[in-house]
Amino acid sequence: MKSNSIKIFVIGTALVSVLSGCGDSWFERDPKNILTNEQVWNDPNMVKSQLANLYNRITSLHGDFNTGGMCEIDDAMWSGALDQNGKNNFQYGNDYGRLWDYGLIRDINMSLENLETYGTDLTAEEKTLFKAEFRFIRAYIYFDMVRRMGGVPLITTTLEYDFSGDPSYLQHPRAKEHEVYDFVYSECEDVKNDLKANNGSQTRANYYTALALESRAMLYAGSIAKYNALNTPTLVTDGEEVGIPASMATDYYQKSLAASKEIITQGGYDLYNKQSNKGVNFYQLFMDKEKNPEIIWAKDYKNPTKVHSFGYDNVIQHLKEDNDNSSCIAPSLGLVEAYDYLDGTSGKLKYMDENNNYIVFDNPADLFANKDPRLYGTIIYPGTQFRSSDVDIQAGVAVWNAEKNNYDLLSDPTLGSTYTDGKTYVGQDGPQDGAQNVSNTGFYIRKYISEEAGFTLRNYEENWWPWFRLGEIYLNAAEASFELGDQNPGALYYINKLRERAGFPANSLTSLTMEKIQNERRVEMAFEDQRYFDLKRWRIADKIWNGDEGTETGNSTAVVYGLYPYRIAVAKPGTNDQDKYIFVKHRSSRFILARMFRMSNYYSSIADDVINNNPLIVKNPLQ
């Protein structure tokens, strides 16, 4: 006879306590909805489930198809719902980009400890691989925190409160900024060989994923060591929680370059080059999941179990497949002009002559002819196609005014409207100033938007988000080589390989500047969650996003401008310009304030509750 005991069962949503009496063996059965630690950590599939959960919780500031974040800082403006127009009234707060995710760190530490304690039935190979993956994810999270916050506490064991009333033993100070970068590097070095069992996977960490994290993290550390001392020398703390000594820059650049070279020469990856049309090829790089040779590590999606809605939010207006949303991100004229011409000249568009008169084009696409094909693969601009359909981007019509000796620019609030001559007044895709869900700049995003029918319905899309790809590794190698004084052949070789894939002639550049490297990163990695962090680590974010409102016609790098095409409905007498096109630079009325990045924004503020709970935590500078 068994003694009486209390058993707890969950039935639906009710919690029921049942007394089990003598002979009531039914009540002594093990519950079917509870798994013991031994069951979880000795089952490879259950461990993989935990890993999948942690992989899925990795995020980045604006990545993973978060449309709001990317439009705030990645060379675009918000053209979506009007009630979210605060995204265009955006100036960086001290908490912007904050990440202090010790809940995730705790879950990883607990996973490592449980695996060690309970995973006794796993094979040695399984256990080694799983531990390496948990440690890689932890290293990535620490990298994501240090690049936003500076030095953070390095916690590698589970902290448990003993209810003694004294929590001081749980309070850890911030590590030095360089110590966190050093931790990331040493963890990658320790686990990379144990990750080789995953080689070939593009969604789980493997040997080359660890090297890719080294390539990126060490480049960041080198940049901060060099440029903080040069450009923002006051951004330091006494304990070096913020600020890396300039003397450490060379070592970090060398480590980044070594990791990049190994990936390039031994990783078995190749720059994506399946399509003969270079613009289409660059677009397909982000859509092709079938033996894509460039992707090192990606967050994958599969309909219907795990999907996203980035295309639903951003497909060009007249081709939307749902009854709501579209066209939330409107790329900037500044980004469009960052793409060089194939002859190597600056990408500044030539839509006005030297006397500030309109240049007339037979077709809107003519303005963009012979531009870097990566522009086509990234942005939908006037005169191109999407889903084999002509885009319909026209802001209005131009009518010659003899008294003003210039054109009157006329528009209409209705998309797809017809002018008095029976031809297009405003295109189905705008642009329209002040409108929602239609571009306010004259440009749409192409990158990541599926051309397959049905794939821009809400909660339907399954294209992946690349965390690391070979194109970035080439850029990292070029920058590290340049910073180490190896311009030719080192840095030039890597930059020219990328440009050649894009469609430029071989060896199109014969010399380099840091500004050129920065621009190559801008155009190659547009909308890949890189630019915000790049400008921060180079310590030029306060110069680019400087709050300058510019003038009606003058440039400001802190303002998002558009470019509006107009069809000439009534041409200037004596010309043959009827039904041709002119372009007008425009600042949308929805773009309220020039972006302002302050010195205090180089490191996000630490939340007050964190500081209040831990007196050892030092605040970031200027906060």
C-alpha positions as a printed NumPy array, in Angstrom:
array([[  0.   ,   0.   ,   0.   ],
       [  1.307,   3.42 ,  -0.961],
       [  1.019,   6.364,   1.367],
       [ -1.329,   9.152,   0.476],
       [  0.233,  11.93 ,  -1.655],
       [ -0.843,  15.06 ,  -3.469],
       [ -0.647,  15.099,  -7.264],
       [ -1.16 ,  18.219,  -9.416],
       [ -2.687,  17.868, -12.884],
       [ -3.49 ,  20.493, -15.5  ],
       [ -6.89 ,  19.901, -17.09 ],
       [ -7.683,  22.487, -19.757],
       [ -7.059,  25.743, -17.916],
       [ -8.077,  24.483, -14.458],
       [ -5.589,  23.428, -11.809],
       [ -6.969,  20.42 ,  -9.892],
       [ -5.547,  18.881,  -6.709],
       [ -6.378,  15.224,  -6.284],
       [ -5.781,  13.042,  -3.237],
       [ -4.654,   9.578,  -4.269],
       [ -5.805,   6.935,  -1.85 ],
       [ -4.901,   3.3  ,  -1.3  ],
       [ -5.16 ,   1.326,  -4.488],
       [ -5.83 ,   4.335,  -6.691],
       [ -2.956,   3.446,  -9.048],
       [ -4.397,   5.537, -11.851],
       [ -3.479,   8.653,  -9.894],
       [  0.108,   7.43 ,  -9.47 ],
       [  0.849,   7.484, -13.208],
       [  3.511,   9.881, -14.457],
       [  1.921,  12.965, -16.039],
       [  2.178,  13.047, -19.817],
       [  2.557,  16.812, -20.101],
       [  5.69 ,  17.159, -17.991],
       [  9.19 ,  16.3  , -19.142],
       [ 12.01 ,  15.729, -16.707],
       [ 15.466,  17.213, -17.213],
       [ 16.761,  13.737, -17.934],
       [ 14.19 ,  13.272, -20.685],
       [ 14.904,  16.64 , -22.273],
       [ 18.684,  16.686, -22.18 ],
       [ 19.161,  13.073, -23.257],
       [ 16.985,  13.43 , -26.336],
       [ 18.917,  14.961, -29.281],
       [ 15.683,  16.21 , -30.829],
       [ 14.675,  17.984, -27.635],
       [ 18.092,  19.626, -27.395],
       [ 17.749,  20.735, -31.005],
       [ 14.368,  22.192, -30.093],
       [ 15.993,  24.301, -27.395],
       [ 18.696,  25.371, -29.819],
       [ 16.038,  26.307, -32.379],
       [ 14.317,  28.447, -29.754],
       [ 17.562,  30.261, -28.963],
       [ 18.519,  30.729, -32.617],
       [ 15.087,  32.216, -33.204],
       [ 15.545,  34.676, -30.338],
       [ 18.665,  36.147, -31.901],
       [ 17.734,  39.45 , -33.401],
       [ 19.479,  42.569, -34.515],
       [ 18.628,  46.225, -34.258],
       [ 16.628,  46.43 , -37.475],
       [ 17.167,  43.094, -39.089],
       [ 14.985,  40.036, -39.373],
       [ 12.495,  41.904, -41.567],
       [ 11.625,  44.554, -38.974],
       [ 10.379,  47.223, -41.374],
       [ 10.105,  50.   , -38.819],
       [ 13.703,  49.787, -37.724],
       [ 15.213,  49.617, -41.184],
       [ 13.259,  52.63 , -42.421],
       [ 14.438,  54.677, -39.473],
       [ 18.121,  54.523, -40.319],
       [ 18.902,  52.568, -43.482],
       [ 18.748,  55.208, -46.206],
       [ 14.977,  55.376, -46.417],
       [ 11.886,  57.02 , -44.952],
       [  8.578,  55.72 , -43.699],
       [  5.728,  55.812, -46.245],
       [  3.417,  53.384, -44.453],
       [  0.51 ,  54.095, -42.125],
       [  0.156,  57.755, -41.221],
       [ -0.33 ,  56.949, -37.541],
       [  3.271,  55.699, -37.483],
       [  4.762,  58.812, -39.008],
       [  6.77 ,  59.324, -35.848],
       [  9.374,  57.212, -37.625],
       [  9.984,  60.277, -39.799],
       [ 10.025,  62.588, -36.802],
       [ 12.987,  60.65 , -35.547],
       [ 15.982,  61.872, -33.621],
       [ 18.102,  59.38 , -31.76 ],
       [ 17.232,  59.056, -28.092],
       [ 19.843,  57.876, -25.609],
       [ 18.029,  54.558, -25.262],
       [ 18.01 ,  53.899, -29.017],
       [ 19.478,  50.483, -29.826],
       [ 19.588,  49.416, -26.181],
       [ 20.134,  45.696, -25.583],
       [ 20.622,  44.199, -22.128],
       [ 19.332,  40.666, -22.659],
       [ 20.461,  38.729, -19.627],
       [ 17.281,  36.666, -19.777],
       [ 18.615,  35.124, -22.974],
       [ 22.124,  34.83 , -21.52 ],
       [ 20.664,  33.034, -18.491],
       [ 18.763,  30.582, -20.704],
       [ 21.951,  29.793, -22.605],
       [ 23.973,  29.332, -19.425],
       [ 21.278,  27.068, -17.971],
       [ 21.219,  25.058, -21.194],
       [ 24.971,  24.508, -21.028],
       [ 24.796,  23.441, -17.393],
       [ 21.794,  21.146, -17.894],
       [ 23.444,  19.559, -20.902],
       [ 26.509,  18.817, -18.808],
       [ 24.556,  17.539, -15.797],
       [ 21.752,  15.546, -17.375],
       [ 22.888,  14.711, -20.91 ],
       [ 24.554,  11.467, -19.887],
       [ 23.017,   9.34 , -22.653],
       [ 24.039,  11.599, -25.519],
       [ 26.992,  10.527, -27.59 ],
       [ 30.207,  12.423, -27.026],
       [ 29.908,  13.872, -30.531],
       [ 26.351,  15.099, -29.947],
       [ 27.21 ,  16.661, -26.621],
       [ 30.297,  18.401, -27.988],
       [ 28.38 ,  19.867, -30.928],
       [ 25.433,  21.069, -28.851],
       [ 27.691,  22.758, -26.288],
       [ 29.561,  24.511, -29.096],
       [ 26.308,  25.83 , -30.584],
       [ 25.092,  27.162, -27.237],
       [ 28.417,  28.906, -26.723],
       [ 28.379,  30.373, -30.23 ],
       [ 24.898,  31.826, -29.697],
       [ 26.062,  33.302, -26.383],
       [ 29.108,  34.837, -28.072],
       [ 26.89 ,  36.388, -30.749],
       [ 24.573,  37.895, -28.122],
       [ 27.533,  39.371, -26.239],
       [ 28.786,  40.859, -29.511],
       [ 25.354,  42.333, -30.178],
       [ 25.326,  43.872, -26.714],
       [ 28.868,  45.273, -26.75 ],
       [ 28.439,  47.012, -30.101],
       [ 25.454,  48.884, -28.675],
       [ 26.276,  49.297, -24.989],
       [ 30.045,  49.107, -24.667],
       [ 31.371,  46.779, -21.976],
       [ 28.723,  44.653, -20.256],
       [ 28.966,  42.164, -17.382],
       [ 30.364,  38.85 , -18.615],
       [ 28.151,  36.201, -17.005],
       [ 28.885,  32.601, -18.02 ],
       [ 27.159,  30.675, -15.216],
       [ 23.598,  30.638, -13.95 ],
       [ 23.078,  33.074, -11.092],
       [ 20.599,  31.897,  -8.446],
       [ 19.343,  34.017,  -5.572],
       [ 19.542,  32.279,  -2.161],
       [ 16.862,  34.464,  -0.5  ],
       [ 19.344,  35.509,   2.179],
       [ 18.398,  39.146,   1.838],
       [ 21.836,  40.009,   0.462],
       [ 21.922,  40.048,  -3.361],
       [ 25.384,  41.578,  -3.588],
       [ 26.98 ,  38.353,  -4.786],
       [ 24.732,  38.529,  -7.863],
       [ 25.94 ,  42.01 ,  -8.753],
       [ 28.673,  42.021, -11.37 ],
       [ 30.459,  45.087, -12.761],
       [ 30.712,  45.864, -16.427],
       [ 33.674,  44.327, -18.197],
       [ 35.985,  46.56 , -20.173],
       [ 34.77 ,  47.087, -23.711],
       [ 37.755,  45.268, -25.186],
       [ 37.292,  42.363, -22.742],
       [ 33.878,  41.625, -24.218],
       [ 35.283,  41.659, -27.76 ],
       [ 38.131,  39.438, -26.55 ],
       [ 35.58 ,  37.059, -25.025],
       [ 33.68 ,  36.835, -28.31 ],
       [ 36.888,  36.038, -30.152],
       [ 38.124,  33.451, -27.652],
       [ 34.742,  31.698, -27.578],
       [ 34.704,  31.458, -31.374],
       [ 38.252,  30.116, -31.342],
       [ 37.36 ,  27.549, -28.66 ],
       [ 34.244,  26.193, -30.353],
       [ 34.939,  26.53 , -34.068],
       [ 36.438,  23.053, -34.487],
       [ 33.593,  21.504, -32.493],
       [ 31.15 ,  23.125, -34.936],
       [ 32.62 ,  21.35 , -37.958],
       [ 29.926,  18.675, -37.694],
       [ 27.508,  21.357, -38.939],
       [ 29.662,  22.345, -41.929],
       [ 27.383,  22.667, -44.921],
       [ 24.465,  23.946, -42.864],
       [ 23.429,  27.531, -43.602],
       [ 21.022,  27.844, -40.669],
       [ 23.035,  26.319, -37.795],
       [ 26.399,  27.575, -36.617],
       [ 29.406,  25.84 , -38.147],
       [ 33.163,  26.346, -38.326],
       [ 32.896,  29.166, -40.846],
       [ 30.012,  30.855, -39.02 ],
       [ 32.339,  31.202, -36.037],
       [ 34.992,  32.683, -38.319],
       [ 32.4  ,  35.06 , -39.792],
       [ 31.59 ,  36.339, -36.305],
       [ 35.335,  36.815, -35.701],
       [ 35.615,  38.667, -39.012],
       [ 32.843,  41.096, -38.116],
       [ 33.448,  41.511, -34.374],
       [ 37.19 ,  42.053, -34.671],
       [ 36.656,  44.641, -37.407],
       [ 34.281,  46.498, -35.091],
       [ 36.778,  46.364, -32.228],
       [ 39.592,  47.609, -34.464],
       [ 37.466,  50.484, -35.733],
       [ 36.494,  51.586, -32.233],
       [ 40.112,  51.373, -31.049],
       [ 41.242,  53.558, -33.952],
       [ 38.403,  55.998, -34.517],
       [ 37.257,  56.596, -30.955],
       [ 40.707,  57.991, -30.211],
       [ 40.715,  60.058, -33.413],
       [ 37.153,  61.37 , -33.593],
       [ 35.506,  61.015, -30.196],
       [ 38.307,  60.901, -27.609],
       [ 36.043,  61.984, -24.754],
       [ 33.87 ,  58.87 , -25.101],
       [ 35.666,  56.857, -22.463],
       [ 35.147,  55.787, -18.869],
       [ 37.822,  55.503, -16.214],
       [ 37.433,  51.732, -16.04 ],
       [ 37.481,  51.334, -19.856],
       [ 33.892,  50.053, -19.86 ],
       [ 33.743,  52.403, -22.853],
       [ 36.686,  53.02 , -25.125],
       [ 39.327,  50.669, -26.484],
       [ 43.004,  51.73 , -26.4  ],
       [ 44.221,  52.777, -29.85 ],
       [ 47.238,  50.496, -29.419],
       [ 44.937,  47.466, -29.759],
       [ 43.599,  48.378, -33.218],
       [ 46.253,  46.585, -35.272],
       [ 45.786,  43.268, -33.484],
       [ 42.019,  43.395, -33.978],
       [ 42.346,  44.219, -37.683],
       [ 44.788,  41.329, -38.089],
       [ 42.39 ,  38.908, -36.43 ],
       [ 39.511,  40.093, -38.615],
       [ 41.591,  39.76 , -41.758],
       [ 42.832,  36.279, -40.824],
       [ 39.27 ,  35.032, -40.274],
       [ 38.074,  36.634, -43.513],
       [ 40.898,  35.145, -45.554],
       [ 40.239,  31.659, -44.224],
       [ 36.557,  31.872, -45.147],
       [ 37.359,  33.196, -48.628],
       [ 40.124,  30.711, -49.441],
       [ 38.994,  27.574, -47.612],
       [ 35.302,  27.891, -46.818],
       [ 33.96 ,  26.552, -50.097],
       [ 31.725,  29.615, -50.483],
       [ 31.473,  31.672, -53.671],
       [ 30.019,  35.023, -54.559],
       [ 26.564,  34.392, -55.983],
       [ 26.811,  34.551, -59.77 ],
       [ 24.101,  32.361, -61.292],
       [ 22.428,  34.97 , -63.524],
       [ 24.002,  36.675, -66.535],
       [ 22.016,  39.864, -65.885],
       [ 23.998,  41.416, -63.037],
       [ 21.107,  43.383, -61.577],
       [ 18.868,  40.315, -61.535],
       [ 21.764,  38.301, -60.144],
       [ 22.18 ,  40.621, -57.167],
       [ 18.443,  40.492, -56.467],
       [ 18.38 ,  36.692, -56.684],
       [ 21.234,  36.438, -54.194],
       [ 18.731,  37.192, -51.421],
       [ 15.874,  35.084, -52.764],
       [ 17.583,  31.872, -53.892],
       [ 17.67 ,  29.2  , -51.172],
       [ 18.649,  26.383, -53.524],
       [ 22.377,  25.687, -53.171],
       [ 23.124,  29.364, -52.689],
       [ 26.935,  29.447, -52.481],
       [ 27.196,  32.864, -50.784],
       [ 25.103,  32.438, -47.645],
       [ 27.137,  31.447, -44.604],
       [ 24.426,  31.685, -41.955],
       [ 20.783,  32.717, -42.268],
       [ 17.581,  32.844, -40.29 ],
       [ 15.282,  30.651, -42.317],
       [ 11.528,  30.727, -42.803],
       [  9.187,  28.021, -44.047],
       [  5.516,  28.413, -44.8  ],
       [  3.287,  27.746, -42.882],
       [  5.246,  27.045, -39.686],
       [  7.449,  30.138, -39.672],
       [  6.776,  33.073, -41.973],
       [  7.237,  36.833, -42.201],
       [  5.462,  39.734, -43.889],
       [  8.218,  41.966, -45.174],
       [  6.986,  41.777, -48.778],
       [  3.411,  42.37 , -47.676],
       [  4.609,  45.549, -45.992],
       [  6.805,  46.733, -48.848],
       [  5.709,  45.387, -52.22 ],
       [  5.289,  48.104, -54.846],
       [  1.873,  49.688, -54.517],
       [ -0.027,  48.547, -57.604],
       [  1.169,  44.945, -57.306],
       [  0.11 ,  44.377, -53.706],
       [ -1.804,  41.146, -53.177],
       [ -3.544,  41.987, -49.925],
       [ -6.136,  44.6  , -49.069],
       [ -3.881,  46.473, -46.676],
       [ -0.331,  47.759, -46.39 ],
       [  2.46 ,  47.977, -48.97 ],
       [  5.241,  50.405, -49.69 ],
       [  6.204,  51.196, -46.093],
       [  9.906,  51.695, -46.837],
       [ 10.717,  54.369, -49.4  ],
       [ 14.454,  54.366, -50.282],
       [ 16.248,  57.682, -50.434],
       [ 17.667,  59.604, -53.357],
       [ 20.943,  59.699, -51.424],
       [ 21.204,  55.912, -51.501],
       [ 20.321,  55.794, -55.204],
       [ 23.081,  58.31 , -55.943],
       [ 25.591,  56.297, -53.903],
       [ 25.687,  53.695, -56.68 ],
       [ 28.448,  54.627, -59.131],
       [ 28.147,  54.589, -62.901],
       [ 29.82 ,  51.636, -64.597],
       [ 32.44 ,  53.917, -66.096],
       [ 33.605,  54.632, -62.558],
       [ 32.214,  58.147, -62.262],
       [ 30.251,  59.323, -59.255],
       [ 26.688,  58.1  , -59.035],
       [ 25.13 ,  61.552, -58.677],
       [ 22.163,  61.617, -61.038],
       [ 22.241,  64.133, -63.868],
       [ 18.668,  65.436, -64.101],
       [ 19.558,  69.153, -64.24 ],
       [ 22.063,  70.794, -66.579],
       [ 24.815,  73.215, -65.599],
       [ 22.349,  76.122, -65.896],
       [ 19.89 ,  74.418, -63.543],
       [ 17.479,  73.587, -66.367],
       [ 15.616,  70.278, -66.555],
       [ 17.208,  67.55 , -68.652],
       [ 14.541,  65.805, -70.705],
       [ 14.446,  61.991, -70.991],
       [ 12.647,  59.842, -73.544],
       [ 12.06 ,  57.192, -70.881],
       [ 12.354,  57.543, -67.078],
       [ 14.776,  54.618, -66.966],
       [ 17.255,  56.568, -69.11 ],
       [ 18.285,  58.637, -66.079],
       [ 19.543,  55.465, -64.386],
       [ 21.246,  53.919, -67.403],
       [ 24.719,  52.463, -66.865],
       [ 24.473,  52.633, -63.089],
       [ 25.941,  49.965, -60.821],
       [ 23.588,  46.965, -61.359],
       [ 23.333,  46.517, -57.601],
       [ 20.993,  49.513, -57.741],
       [ 18.532,  47.471, -59.817],
       [ 18.873,  44.51 , -57.452],
       [ 18.146,  46.683, -54.423],
       [ 15.701,  49.414, -55.454],
       [ 12.755,  49.721, -57.833],
       [ 13.149,  52.988, -59.708],
       [ 11.096,  54.603, -62.511],
       [ 11.106,  52.817, -65.855],
       [ 11.902,  49.325, -64.519],
       [  9.811,  46.207, -64.034],
       [  8.709,  44.019, -61.16 ],
       [  7.03 ,  40.634, -61.616],
       [  7.422,  41.136, -65.371],
       [  5.139,  44.16 , -65.104],
       [  6.13 ,  47.744, -65.83 ],
       [  6.178,  49.819, -62.701],
       [  4.009,  52.91 , -62.94 ],
       [  5.982,  55.617, -61.162],
       [  4.923,  59.125, -62.248],
       [  4.246,  62.009, -59.874],
       [  2.196,  64.096, -62.308],
       [  2.49 ,  66.1  , -65.492],
       [  4.551,  69.106, -66.548],
       [  2.807,  71.893, -68.457],
       [  4.798,  74.668, -70.092],
       [  4.113,  78.112, -68.682],
       [  5.281,  80.776, -71.139],
       [  4.978,  83.593, -68.623],
       [  7.286,  81.871, -66.143],
       [  9.416,  80.418, -68.93 ],
       [  9.308,  77.146, -67.056],
       [  7.127,  74.143, -66.404],
       [  4.206,  74.043, -64.007],
       [  4.189,  70.748, -62.137],
       [  0.692,  69.373, -61.688],
       [ -0.406,  66.398, -59.605],
       [ -3.582,  64.624, -58.559],
       [ -4.624,  62.816, -55.365],
       [ -5.808,  59.723, -57.226],
       [ -3.336,  57.011, -58.128],
       [ -3.642,  55.844, -61.724],
       [ -5.55 ,  58.96 , -62.762],
       [ -5.825,  60.198, -66.345],
       [ -4.939,  63.696, -67.525],
       [ -7.019,  65.738, -69.978],
       [ -4.956,  64.384, -72.878],
       [ -6.173,  60.854, -72.073],
       [ -2.77 ,  59.731, -70.828],
       [ -1.364,  59.042, -67.375],
       [ -1.647,  61.853, -64.874],
       [ -0.353,  60.138, -61.724],
       [  1.018,  56.627, -61.887],
       [ -0.511,  53.721, -59.992],
       [  2.671,  53.675, -57.902],
       [  2.805,  57.395, -57.246],
       [  4.949,  58.904, -55.872],
       [  2.664,  61.034, -53.766],
       [  3.672,  63.544, -51.155],
       [  2.006,  62.92 , -47.804],
       [  0.263,  59.708, -48.867],
       [  0.366,  56.41 , -46.981],
       [  1.269,  53.004, -48.422],
       [  2.694,  54.585, -51.539],
       [  6.249,  55.801, -51.987],
       [  6.898,  59.367, -50.918],
       [ 10.369,  59.359, -52.518],
       [  9.771,  57.915, -55.98 ],
       [ 11.598,  54.681, -55.119],
       [ 10.572,  51.29 , -53.763],
       [ 12.602,  48.505, -52.211],
       [ 13.252,  45.426, -54.359],
       [ 15.671,  43.587, -52.081],
       [ 13.94 ,  40.708, -50.227],
       [ 10.588,  41.196, -52.038],
       [  9.467,  38.007, -53.765],
       [  8.433,  38.152, -57.409],
       [  6.452,  34.922, -57.022],
       [  2.686,  35.334, -57.098],
       [  1.074,  35.02 , -53.685],
       [  4.275,  35.552, -51.743],
       [  3.436,  39.076, -50.593],
       [  0.258,  38.112, -48.798],
       [  0.461,  38.814, -45.076],
       [  2.111,  36.098, -42.968],
       [  3.035,  34.059, -46.013],
       [  6.64 ,  34.717, -46.986],
       [  9.49 ,  32.271, -46.485],
       [ 12.611,  33.854, -47.995],
       [ 15.443,  33.941, -45.468],
       [ 17.347,  36.644, -43.626],
       [ 21.122,  36.282, -44.187],
       [ 23.103,  36.976, -41.   ],
       [ 26.464,  36.401, -42.673],
       [ 27.253,  36.177, -46.374],
       [ 30.451,  36.089, -48.362],
       [ 29.942,  39.594, -49.774],
       [ 30.323,  41.04 , -46.292],
       [ 33.446,  38.944, -45.686],
       [ 35.055,  40.446, -48.803],
       [ 34.215,  43.911, -47.511],
       [ 35.613,  43.076, -44.07 ],
       [ 38.807,  41.76 , -45.651],
       [ 39.147,  44.881, -47.792],
       [ 38.687,  47.248, -44.862],
       [ 41.023,  45.345, -42.54 ],
       [ 43.672,  45.158, -45.272],
       [ 43.363,  48.886, -45.923],
       [ 43.653,  49.717, -42.223],
       [ 46.769,  47.529, -42.021],
       [ 48.374,  49.413, -44.913],
       [ 47.89 ,  46.741, -47.579],
       [ 46.006,  48.655, -50.262],
       [ 47.391,  46.916, -53.331],
       [ 46.837,  44.084, -53.962],
       [ 45.11 ,  43.414, -50.594],
       [ 42.206,  45.816, -50.157],
       [ 41.843,  46.529, -53.882],
       [ 41.662,  42.822, -54.687],
       [ 38.7  ,  42.22 , -52.37 ],
       [ 36.798,  45.365, -53.376],
       [ 37.318,  44.75 , -57.074],
       [ 36.119,  41.139, -56.8  ],
       [ 32.831,  42.402, -55.363],
       [ 32.528,  45.127, -57.979],
       [ 33.269,  42.661, -60.752],
       [ 30.463,  40.417, -59.505],
       [ 28.24 ,  43.486, -59.514],
       [ 29.012,  44.172, -63.193],
       [ 32.036,  46.479, -63.197],
       [ 35.075,  45.627, -65.332],
       [ 37.861,  43.674, -63.679],
       [ 40.16 ,  45.854, -61.572],
       [ 37.797,  48.795, -61.944],
       [ 39.431,  50.603, -59.032],
       [ 43.148,  51.32 , -59.032],
       [ 43.323,  53.178, -55.708],
       [ 41.276,  53.304, -52.535],
       [ 40.285,  55.719, -49.828],
       [ 38.429,  54.959, -46.627],
       [ 35.504,  56.938, -48.017],
       [ 35.35 ,  54.609, -51.016],
       [ 35.337,  51.546, -48.783],
       [ 32.547,  53.11 , -46.739],
       [ 30.491,  53.731, -49.87 ],
       [ 31.013,  50.168, -51.106],
       [ 29.615,  48.893, -47.824],
       [ 26.683,  51.267, -48.156],
       [ 25.608,  50.023, -51.584],
       [ 26.507,  46.338, -51.214],
       [ 24.887,  45.943, -47.802],
       [ 21.915,  48.315, -48.122],
       [ 18.995,  47.251, -45.89 ],
       [ 21.067,  44.449, -44.329],
       [ 21.252,  46.033, -40.874],
       [ 24.821,  47.238, -41.28 ],
       [ 24.864,  50.978, -41.921],
       [ 23.823,  52.175, -38.46 ],
       [ 26.567,  50.113, -36.824],
       [ 29.118,  51.004, -39.51 ],
       [ 28.643,  54.745, -39.035],
       [ 28.866,  54.282, -35.278],
       [ 32.104,  52.287, -35.305],
       [ 33.745,  54.717, -37.76 ],
       [ 32.619,  57.515, -35.438],
       [ 31.015,  59.509, -38.25 ],
       [ 27.325,  59.011, -37.379],
       [ 27.205,  62.447, -35.712],
       [ 28.58 ,  63.988, -38.917],
       [ 26.166,  62.199, -41.304],
       [ 23.053,  62.52 , -39.132],
       [ 23.915,  66.001, -37.932],
       [ 20.424,  67.515, -37.743],
       [ 21.046,  69.815, -40.713],
       [ 17.704,  70.596, -42.341],
       [ 19.376,  71.81 , -45.534],
       [ 17.534,  74.142, -47.875],
       [ 14.711,  73.695, -50.346],
       [ 17.156,  72.651, -53.04 ],
       [ 20.317,  72.071, -51.021],
       [ 21.619,  68.736, -49.844],
       [ 21.729,  67.472, -46.286],
       [ 22.913,  63.987, -45.398],
       [ 20.49 ,  64.071, -42.458],
       [ 17.424,  64.469, -44.69 ],
       [ 15.792,  61.835, -46.892],
       [ 15.055,  63.3  , -50.321],
       [ 13.08 ,  61.814, -53.182],
       [ 13.091,  62.274, -56.946],
       [  9.77 ,  62.698, -58.746],
       [  9.31 ,  62.001, -62.483],
       [  6.82 ,  64.122, -64.425],
       [  5.483,  63.442, -67.911],
       [  5.576,  66.495, -70.156],
       [  1.929,  66.95 , -71.151],
       [  2.413,  70.387, -72.768],
       [  5.924,  70.859, -74.098],
       [  7.911,  74.046, -74.502],
       [  7.23 ,  75.44 , -77.98 ],
       [  9.885,  74.593, -80.53 ],
       [ 10.936,  71.403, -78.76 ],
       [ 10.192,  67.766, -79.381],
       [  9.644,  67.051, -75.707],
       [  5.99 ,  65.996, -75.728],
       [  5.401,  62.89 , -73.523],
       [  8.993,  62.821, -72.41 ],
       [ 10.053,  63.125, -68.76 ],
       [ 11.738,  65.485, -66.345],
       [ 12.731,  64.829, -62.718],
       [ 12.331,  67.049, -59.663],
       [ 14.106,  66.639, -56.352],
       [ 11.616,  66.574, -53.504],
       [ 11.469,  66.394, -49.729],
       [  8.282,  64.731, -48.566],
       [  6.093,  66.654, -46.169],
       [  5.997,  63.436, -44.106],
       [  9.728,  63.692, -43.413],
       [  9.5  ,  66.121, -40.523],
       [ 12.894,  66.465, -38.874],
       [ 16.429,  65.944, -40.091],
       [ 18.04 ,  63.053, -38.257],
       [ 20.139,  64.04 , -35.287],
       [ 22.706,  61.621, -33.847],
       [ 24.369,  63.022, -30.746],
       [ 27.685,  62.1  , -29.189],
       [ 25.778,  60.382, -26.391],
       [ 24.192,  58.036, -28.942],
       [ 27.418,  56.187, -29.705],
       [ 26.64 ,  54.079, -26.654],
       [ 23.04 ,  53.366, -25.708],
       [ 22.05 ,  54.283, -22.187],
       [ 21.702,  51.626, -19.519],
       [ 18.178,  51.46 , -18.092],
       [ 17.645,  53.062, -14.686],
       [ 16.322,  49.849, -13.136],
       [ 19.534,  48.039, -14.073],
       [ 21.634,  50.731, -12.397],
       [ 19.34 ,  50.911,  -9.376],
       [ 19.544,  47.153,  -8.867],
       [ 23.305,  46.989,  -9.277],
       [ 25.43 ,  49.821,  -7.835],
       [ 28.493,  48.38 ,  -9.582],
       [ 27.14 ,  49.367, -13.01 ],
       [ 28.801,  52.476, -14.427],
       [ 26.751,  54.76 , -16.674],
       [ 27.786,  55.407, -20.245],
       [ 29.406,  58.776, -21.065],
       [ 27.226,  61.873, -21.413],
       [ 24.233,  60.092, -19.856]])
